């Protein structure tokens, strides 16, 4: 029941008038699916919000599966460390450890072909590195 209420709150917030954003914390909600009602040709843009510390740059993938009214459309992966239009970026290196924080637009989006309810499920895939510290790994969907 809690999941249904949360889904409805997210859906209502996401489909209100104007540009709206839904953020999914992939450290605590990896694989969470969000749904949004879209009109034909409406676009959902994807953003990464990251904060990490590392000695060797890690390998990451945000794997996204897209559905329309429960029917699979397409899937693909994108490296959340390769973005465009970075905002709030901070990059420092101290004692060989890089601390990087940013929000950036990912290469890819969802464009509705027809009116309907579309869903996006994102899974965060990462390599294991002893020196890697992931403080924040969010995906943000903006309508």
C-alpha positions in Angstrom: 0.0 0.0 0.0 2.9 2.4 0.8 4.4 1.7 -2.6 1.1 2.5 -4.3 0.8 5.8 -2.4 4.4 6.7 -3.2 3.9 5.9 -6.9 0.8 8.1 -7.0 2.6 11.0 -5.3 5.5 10.7 -7.7 3.1 10.4 -10.7 1.1 13.4 -9.6 4.2 15.5 -9.0 5.7 14.5 -12.3 2.6 15.2 -14.4 1.7 18.6 -12.9 1.9 21.6 -15.3 5.3 23.0 -16.2 8.7 21.4 -16.1 8.9 18.8 -13.3 11.8 16.7 -12.1 11.8 13.3 -10.4 15.0 12.2 -8.8 15.9 8.5 -8.0 18.7 7.8 -5.6 20.3 4.8 -7.2 22.3 4.0 -4.1 19.1 3.2 -2.1 16.5 2.6 -4.8 18.5 0.9 -7.6 16.2 -0.5 -10.2 13.2 1.7 -9.2 10.7 2.3 -12.0 9.0 5.7 -12.4 6.0 6.3 -14.6 4.8 9.5 -16.3 1.9 10.4 -18.5 3.1 12.0 -21.7 1.4 13.6 -24.7 2.7 12.7 -28.1 6.1 14.3 -28.8 6.6 15.3 -25.2 10.2 14.7 -24.1 11.8 13.5 -20.8 15.4 14.5 -20.5 17.8 12.5 -18.3 20.4 14.0 -15.9 23.0 12.4 -13.6 23.8 13.9 -10.2 27.0 12.4 -8.9 29.4 12.8 -6.1 32.3 10.4 -6.0 35.9 10.0 -4.7 38.4 7.8 -6.4 42.1 7.2 -7.3 41.3 5.5 -10.6 38.4 6.8 -12.6 35.6 4.2 -12.2 33.5 2.6 -14.9 29.8 3.2 -14.4 26.6 2.6 -16.4 23.1 3.8 -15.9 21.1 1.1 -17.7 17.6 2.3 -18.7 14.6 0.3 -19.9 11.7 2.2 -21.4 8.1 1.0 -21.5 4.8 2.3 -22.8 1.8 1.2 -20.8 3.8 -1.8 -19.6 5.1 -2.9 -23.0 8.8 -2.8 -23.5 10.0 -0.2 -26.0 13.8 0.0 -25.8 16.8 -0.2 -23.5 20.3 1.1 -23.4 23.1 2.2 -21.2 24.9 5.5 -20.7 28.0 6.4 -18.7 26.8 8.9 -16.1 30.3 10.4 -16.0 30.0 11.5 -19.6 27.6 14.4 -19.6 26.9 17.7 -21.3 25.8 21.0 -19.7 27.4 20.2 -16.3 26.1 22.4 -13.5 27.3 22.8 -9.9 30.5 21.0 -10.8 33.3 20.7 -8.3 36.5 18.7 -9.1 39.5 18.6 -6.7 42.5 16.3 -6.4 44.3 15.9 -3.0 46.9 13.3 -2.2 46.0 11.4 -5.4 42.3 11.2 -4.5 39.9 12.9 -6.9 36.6 14.3 -5.4 34.1 15.0 -8.1 30.6 16.4 -7.7 28.3 17.5 -10.6 24.9 17.5 -12.2 25.0 17.0 -16.0 22.6 16.1 -18.8 23.0 12.6 -20.1 23.2 11.6 -23.7 19.7 10.3 -24.3 16.0 11.1 -23.7 12.6 9.6 -24.0 10.2 11.1 -26.6 6.6 10.0 -26.5 5.4 8.6 -29.8 1.7 8.8 -28.7 -0.2 9.8 -25.7 0.1 7.4 -22.8 1.8 6.3 -19.6 5.5 5.7 -20.1 7.8 4.0 -17.5 11.6 4.2 -17.1 13.5 1.7 -15.0 17.2 2.5 -14.3 19.8 0.2 -12.9 23.2 1.5 -11.7 26.0 -0.8 -12.7 29.5 -0.1 -11.3 32.8 -1.8 -11.0 34.3 -2.7 -7.6 37.3 -0.7 -6.6 38.8 -0.5 -3.1 39.5 3.2 -3.4 36.0 4.1 -4.8 33.6 6.0 -2.6 30.2 6.8 -4.0 28.5 9.5 -2.0 25.7 10.3 -4.5 24.4 8.6 -7.6 21.1 9.9 -8.7 19.3 9.9 -12.0 16.9 12.8 -12.6 14.0 12.8 -15.1 12.8 16.2 -16.3 9.6 16.6 -18.3 
